[in-house]
Amino acid sequence: MQFRLFLAVVWLGLTGFTAIVAARHGLDLFSIFFRDIAKGEWPGQFNADFTTLLALSGLWCAWRGKWSPLALFHGLIAFVGGGVALYATLLVLHVRHQGDMRKVLLGAQE
């Protein structure tokens, strides 16, 4: 139950924060994101590190669904959507599989 509460709170907070930032600054995050990487400074290092975590998240979603077309689409959504997509995925799966983390993590691979 604590895991679901954590996921729900983090998802709500991150979704709300994302909405505020998008309303204030628009959706042109990619130019800022990659410009910081190109500068070779700490914000860019963080963005590069974060990109690899997004890639891992997307690959896990696609692998979990055995690379089906829907799983590949889910992986793309996870890569682009970041934590908002991943936390929602984990919350839905945790509820669907009644907390069985083996089923949550392995999906069709089980």
SEDOMI-121322 format. One record per residue: residue in one letter; z, x, y of N, C-alpha, C, O, CB in turn. Coordinates in steps of 0.1 Angstrom, whole numbers, padded with zeros to 4 digits, always signed. Each point is the difference from the previous one (the first is absolute). Glycine has a CB too. Example, Ala and Ser with C-alpha at 12.3 -4.5 7.8 and 13.67 -1.06 7.14 Angstrom:
BEGIN
A+0078+0132-0057+0000-0009+0012+0000+0009+0012+0007+0010+0000+0005-0029-0012 S-0019+0015+0023+0000+0009+0011+0008-0008+0011+0001+0005+0011-0023+0007-0017 
This chain:
BEGIN
M+0000+0008-0012+0000-0008+0012+0000+0009+0013-0007-0004+0010+0019-0014-0023 Q-0005+0029+0012+0001+0009+0012-0014+0006+0003-0004+0002+0011+0028+0003-0016 F-0031-0002-0006-0014+0005+0002-0009-0010+0007-0007+0004+0009+0010+0010-0029 R-0002-0026+0016-0008-0011+0007+0004-0002+0014-0009-0001+0009+0006-0010-0031 L+0016+0012+0025+0005-0001+0013-0005+0011+0009-0005-0002+0011+0025-0010-0019 F-0019+0024+0002-0006+0012+0007-0014-0002+0004-0004+0002+0011+0021+0013-0023 L-0025-0018+0002-0015-0002+0002-0003-0010+0010-0008+0002+0009+0004+0005-0032 A+0011-0019+0023-0002-0010+0010+0004+0004+0014-0008-0002+0009+0012-0015-0027 V+0007+0024+0019+0005+0004+0013-0010+0011+0006-0003-0001+0012+0027-0004-0018 V-0027+0014-0002-0009+0011+0005-0014-0006+0003-0006+0004+0010+0018+0013-0024 W-0017-0026+0005-0013-0006+0003+0000-0008+0013-0009+0001+0008+0005-0002-0033 L+0014-0007+0027+0002-0008+0013+0001+0009+0012-0007-0002+0010+0018-0016-0023 G-0003+0028+0012+0001+0009+0011-0012+0008+0003-0004+0001+0012+0027+0001-0018 L-0030+0003-0004-0012+0008+0002-0012-0009+0005-0007+0004+0009+0015+0012-0027 T-0009-0028+0013-0010-0010+0004+0002-0004+0015-0009+0000+0007+0007-0008-0031 G+0015+0006+0027+0003-0003+0014-0003+0011+0010-0006-0002+0010+0023-0014-0019 F-0013+0028+0005-0003+0012+0008-0015+0002+0001-0004+0004+0011+0026+0006-0018 T-0029-0011-0003-0014+0001+0000-0007-0010+0010-0009+0004+0007+0010+0005-0031 A+0004-0021+0023-0005-0010+0009+0002+0003+0015-0008-0002+0008+0012-0015-0026 I+0008+0022+0021+0004+0004+0013-0009+0011+0005-0006+0000+0011+0029-0007-0015 V-0025+0018-0004-0008+0011+0004-0015-0004+0001-0006+0004+0010+0022+0011-0022 A-0021-0023+0003-0014-0005+0001-0002-0008+0013-0010+0001+0007+0008-0001-0032 A+0012-0008+0028-0001-0008+0013+0000+0008+0012-0007-0003+0010+0018-0016-0022 R-0003+0030+0012+0001+0008+0012-0012+0010+0001-0004+0004+0011+0029-0006-0012 H-0029+0007-0010-0010+0012+0000-0013-0003-0007-0009+0008+0000+0028+0006+0001 G-0021-0026-0007-0012-0003-0007+0000+0006-0014+0009+0005-0004-0021-0006+0026 L+0000-0001-0028-0001+0004-0014-0007+0013-0002-0004+0004-0011+0004-0028+0005 D-0003+0032+0017-0007+0012-0002+0010+0012-0004+0001+0009+0008-0018-0017+0010 L+0023+0006-0029+0009+0010-0005-0006+0012-0006+0005+0011+0000+0011-0029-0003 F-0029+0017-0002-0006+0011-0008-0003+0012+0009+0001+0011-0004-0010-0028-0012 S+0004+0014+0029-0004+0011+0008+0013+0008+0004-0001+0012+0001-0019-0025+0008 I+0031+0006-0006+0012+0007+0003+0005+0008-0012+0004+0011+0001+0002-0029+0016 F-0006+0011-0029+0005+0006-0012-0007+0013-0004+0006+0010-0002-0001-0033-0006 F-0019+0023+0008-0007+0011-0003-0001+0011+0011-0001+0012-0003-0013-0026-0012 R+0016+0010+0027+0001+0009+0011+0012+0009-0001+0000+0012+0002-0013-0028+0013 D+0024+0009-0019+0013+0008-0002-0002+0010-0011+0005+0011+0000+0008-0031+0008 I-0020+0016-0019-0002+0009-0011-0008+0012+0005+0003+0012-0003-0002-0031-0014 A-0012+0016+0024-0008+0011+0005+0007+0010+0009-0004+0012+0001-0015-0028-0002 K+0029+0012+0008+0008+0009+0009+0008+0010-0007+0003+0011+0005-0002-0029+0011 G+0002+0015-0029+0007+0010-0008+0015+0002+0004+0005+0011-0001-0027+0000-0002 E+0028-0022+0008+0014+0000+0004+0008-0009-0010-0006-0006-0009-0001+0011+0034 W+0020-0006-0022+0009-0007-0009-0004-0015-0002+0000-0005-0011+0018+0020+0018 P-0022-0022+0004-0004-0014-0002-0012-0001-0010-0001-0009-0008+0009+0003+0031 G-0017+0016-0022-0012+0000-0009+0004+0004-0014-0006-0006-0009-0008+0012+0028 Q+0024+0002-0020+0005+0004-0014+0006-0013-0006-0003-0002-0012+0007+0026+0019 F+0003-0031+0000+0006-0013-0005-0011-0009-0004+0001-0006-0010+0019+0009+0025 N-0030-0005-0006-0011-0009-0004-0008+0004-0012-0003-0008-0008+0001+0003+0032 A+0000+0019-0026-0007+0005-0012+0009-0003-0012-0005-0004-0010-0006+0022+0024 D+0024-0016-0013+0009-0002-0011+0000-0015-0004-0001-0004-0011+0015+0023+0019 F-0013-0028+0003+0000-0014-0002-0013-0005-0007+0000-0009-0008+0015+0007+0028 T-0027+0008-0016-0012-0003-0006+0000+0002-0015-0006-0008-0008-0006+0014+0030 T+0018+0005-0026+0000+0003-0015+0009-0011-0007-0003-0004-0011+0000+0029+0015 L+0014-0029+0003+0008-0011-0006-0008-0013-0001+0002-0008-0009+0019+0019+0018 L-0028-0014+0002-0009-0012-0001-0010+0001-0011-0002-0010-0007+0005+0007+0032 A-0009+0014-0027-0010+0002-0011+0007-0002-0013-0006-0006-0009-0007+0022+0023 L+0025-0010-0016+0007-0002-0012+0003-0015-0003-0001-0005-0011+0011+0028+0014 S-0006-0030+0008+0003-0014-0001-0012-0008-0005+0000-0009-0009+0017+0011+0027 G-0029+0001-0011-0012-0007-0004-0005+0003-0014-0004-0008-0007-0002+0009+0031 L+0008+0012-0028-0004+0004-0013+0009-0007-0011-0005-0004-0010-0003+0026+0019 W+0021-0023-0006+0009-0007-0009-0004-0014-0002-0001-0005-0011+0019+0020+0018 C-0021-0022+0004-0004-0014-0001-0013-0002-0008+0000-0009-0008+0011+0005+0031 A-0020+0013-0021-0013-0001-0007+0002+0003-0015-0005-0007-0009-0007+0013+0030 W+0020+0005-0024+0003+0004-0014+0008-0011-0007-0003-0003-0011+0003+0027+0018 R+0010-0030+0000+0008-0011-0006-0008-0011-0005+0003-0006-0010+0015+0013+0025 G-0029-0010-0008-0009-0011-0004-0012+0005-0008-0010-0008-0002+0017-0004+0022 K-0006+0024-0026-0010+0005-0008-0014+0001+0007-0010-0002-0007+0022-0007-0013 W-0012+0012+0032-0012+0003+0008-0010-0012+0001-0012+0002+0002+0015+0022-0009 S+0002-0036+0004-0008-0012+0001-0005-0001+0015+0006+0006+0009+0006-0018-0029 P-0022+0004+0023-0005-0002+0013+0012-0005+0009+0001+0005+0012-0024-0010-0020 L+0031-0004+0003+0011-0005+0008+0011+0011+0003+0005+0001+0010-0009-0024-0020 A+0006+0031-0001+0010+0011+0002-0005+0010+0010+0008+0006+0008-0001-0010-0032 L-0020+0007+0024-0006+0009+0010+0002-0005+0014+0003+0007+0009-0020+0001-0026 F+0014-0021+0018+0002-0006+0013+0015+0000+0004+0003+0003+0012-0023-0018-0016 H+0029+0013-0005+0014+0001+0003+0004+0014+0004+0008+0002+0009-0004-0021-0025 G-0010+0029+0009+0002+0014+0004-0004+0003+0014+0007+0007+0007-0010-0001-0031 L-0009-0011+0028-0005+0002+0013+0010-0007+0011+0003+0006+0010-0027-0005-0019 I+0028-0013+0006+0010-0007+0008+0013+0008+0002+0005+0002+0011-0015-0024-0018 A+0015+0028-0004+0012+0008+0000-0002+0013+0008+0009+0004+0008-0003-0013-0031 F-0018+0015+0022-0003+0012+0007+0000-0003+0015+0006+0008+0008-0019+0001-0027 V+0006-0019+0023-0002-0003+0014+0013-0008+0006+0003+0002+0011-0028-0003-0015 G+0031-0007-0004+0011-0008+0004+0014+0007+0000+0009-0005+0006-0022-0014-0014 G+0013+0030+0002+0013+0008+0000+0012-0008-0006-0002-0007-0010-0007+0019+0030 G+0020-0009-0014+0013-0007-0005-0001-0015+0000+0006-0006-0008+0006+0026+0016 V-0018-0026+0002-0001-0014+0001-0006-0005-0013+0005-0010-0006-0007+0010+0031 A-0009+0006-0030-0006-0005-0012+0008+0004-0013+0001-0008-0009-0023+0010+0021 L+0027+0010-0012+0007+0005-0012+0013-0007-0002+0004-0004-0011-0014+0026+0014 Y+0018-0025+0008+0013-0007-0002-0003-0014-0004+0008-0006-0008+0003+0021+0025 A-0021-0022-0012-0003-0013-0004-0004+0000-0015+0004-0009-0007-0012+0003+0031 T+0000+0015-0028-0004+0001-0014+0012+0002-0009+0001-0007-0010-0023+0017+0017 L+0031-0001-0003+0011+0002-0009+0010-0012+0000+0005-0003-0011-0007+0028+0016 L+0003-0031+0006+0009-0012+0000-0006-0011-0008+0007-0006-0008+0000+0012+0031 V-0020-0009-0022-0006-0010-0008+0000+0003-0015+0004-0008-0008-0019+0003+0027 L+0013+0018-0022+0000+0004-0015+0014-0001-0005+0002-0004-0012-0021+0019+0016 H+0029-0011+0004+0014+0000-0004+0004-0015-0004+0007-0002-0009-0002+0023+0023 V-0009-0030-0005+0003-0014-0003-0007-0005-0012+0006-0006-0009-0002+0002+0034 R-0017+0007-0025-0009-0005-0011+0005+0005-0014+0000-0008-0010-0019+0007+0026 H+0024+0013-0016+0004+0006-0013+0015+0000-0002+0005+0007-0008-0025+0008+0009 Q+0027-0023+0007+0014-0002-0001+0008+0013+0000+0010+0001-0008-0015-0023-0005 G+0001+0031+0021+0007+0013+0001-0002+0010-0010+0006+0011+0000+0011-0024+0010 D-0027+0010-0020-0003+0010-0010-0009+0011+0006-0012-0002+0002+0014-0016-0020 M+0004+0029+0021-0007+0011+0007-0011+0006-0008-0009+0006+0006+0030-0002+0007 R-0019-0004-0026-0011+0005-0008-0013-0008+0002-0011+0006+0002+0028+0001-0020 K-0016-0021+0019-0012-0008+0002-0004+0001+0015-0012+0000+0002+0020-0016-0020 V+0001+0018+0027-0003+0002+0014-0009+0012+0002-0010+0000+0006+0031-0012+0001 L-0016+0023-0013-0007+0013+0002-0012+0002-0008-0010+0006+0004+0032+0003+0001 L-0022-0014-0018-0012+0003-0008-0010-0011+0000-0012+0003-0003+0028+0009-0011 G-0013-0024+0017-0010-0011+0000-0008-0001-0012+0005+0000-0011-0006+0002+0035 A-0012-0002-0023-0010-0001-0011+0001+0012-0009-0006+0000-0011-0009-0014+0025 Q+0021+0025-0009+0000+0013-0008+0011-0001-0011+0000+0008-0009-0007+0004+0029 E+0015-0022-0020+0011-0001-0010-0005-0003-0013+0007-0001-0010+0007-0008+0027 
